[in-house]
Amino acid sequence: MTELDPRRRIPRTDQLLALPEVGDARNRLGENVIRRVVLDLQDKARRGELAPEEVEPAVVAAVAQCRVTSLRPVLNATGVVVHTNLGRAPLSAAALEALITASGYVDVELDLGTGTRSKRGVAAREALLEACPAAEDALIVNNGAAALVLATTALAAGREVVISRGELIEIGAGFRLPDLIASTGARLREVGTTNRTHLRDYTDAMGPDTGCVLKVHPSNFRVQGFTTSVGLPELREATAAQQIPLISDLGSGLLTPDPALPDEPDAFTSLTAGADIVTASGDKLLGGPQAGIVLGRTDVITRMARHPLARAVRADKLTLAAIEATVAAGTSPVTEALHADPARLRSRAERLAAAVDASVVAHDGRVGGGGAPGVPLPGWAVRLPEAAAVHLRTGDPAVLPRVHDGACLIDLRCIPDADDDRLLEAVRAALRSAER
Ligand SMILES: *Cc1c(COP(=O)(O)O)cnc(C)c1O
């Protein structure tokens, strides 16, 4: 290097780290992330790809672009409420606040009055019992699958789980319930046929080797025509006589009936109808964080809670806090999207369409997440050229439309009203890019 070598004019690392904008970003994102940005841009300048005087503004611009997570927020314009690929349920403001509170040291397992250890997750449990008074007790684990594994392990490992052949389902991405149950060491005792199972099929199979009887809600498909299945009240009579626990795997996480989804089972009704316990997901129709929720009889839940596996699937403090907040609030973005007023959806769609000179078409949203198959959620969508879709997905903010029948459809059901203006800007930008 000579005196004239431009590389001598590249700002030093400590100078760059001392820039106020960089200091702010360092507090937010952490030293490592910022140092990486600085070193990369200095290297670029050494290679002659950036002029020395461009390094400082480039660092400032780059740190402003840095994000704490590579996950990108997406405006869900598909009309699918519980969208598995978008992380299922978006959390409520209440749940978000609970997460922030729970992120520090919190009394999750401590009685501050006595200074001694307390039971974990008491408040979330109480919120659930208040929302679903048919349950004596509640247990929260990592997800619905974990709830089912814990139940079948604690109640039936080395013994039989009696289940109808019509309920041996695959949920998504190759996740098969029968395989999951078999992995616990319980043996599946399949009864009935795909389309018809009768009470005597169950009673013939039940005996001293039965660990539990399992009813699974076939949440993501429907069997029509010549079908019979056995309801919880009849099964209850048979299982109670032999003191066999009756489990109902609901999947969706409705605590009480939702008139908009008449075929979707809920915890309250299932427990009242005779299930000893129900298992459900926190991030489907409950609209909360990923969690497995078990509700029902104290003696059965105690057996599960005392099983060593319970420790391996226990929910973390963030989940417990977010479940408590979601359940106590009694509503969530999922609930609101499910019940969105079609007239309001139409006027929002018309406003967006008018601004970009597009048309509005009738469009049914869906529950998604494997729930309520075939139940349309009537609404409206803005119809754009298909070519806009890729630009929407890759724009900022990212927007996921529905591509269907050669068109790019924007359904506003799952987009909060407050984001309408951001959505409009994103659509304008995508249409400009698509025209180029
Ligand atoms: C979704 C679902 C599960 C699994 O729940 P996860 O929370 O995804 O682990 C189990 N049973 C049924 C019926 C479901 O719909």
The ligand as a Gaussian input file, in Angstrom:
#p B3LYP/6-31G(d) Opt

LIG

0 1
 C      -53.899000     -30.808000      13.694000
 C      -54.354000     -32.067000      14.336000
 C      -53.500000     -32.768000      15.202000
 C      -52.070000     -32.346000      15.468000
 O      -51.989000     -31.129000      16.140000
 P      -50.643000     -30.243000      16.014000
 O      -50.913000     -29.097000      16.932000
 O      -50.501000     -29.890000      14.598000
 O      -49.528000     -31.088000      16.511000
 C      -53.975000     -33.920000      15.787000
 N      -55.232000     -34.351000      15.543000
 C      -56.085000     -33.704000      14.711000
 C      -57.455000     -34.243000      14.497000
 C      -55.667000     -32.528000      14.083000
 O      -56.501000     -31.886000      13.250000

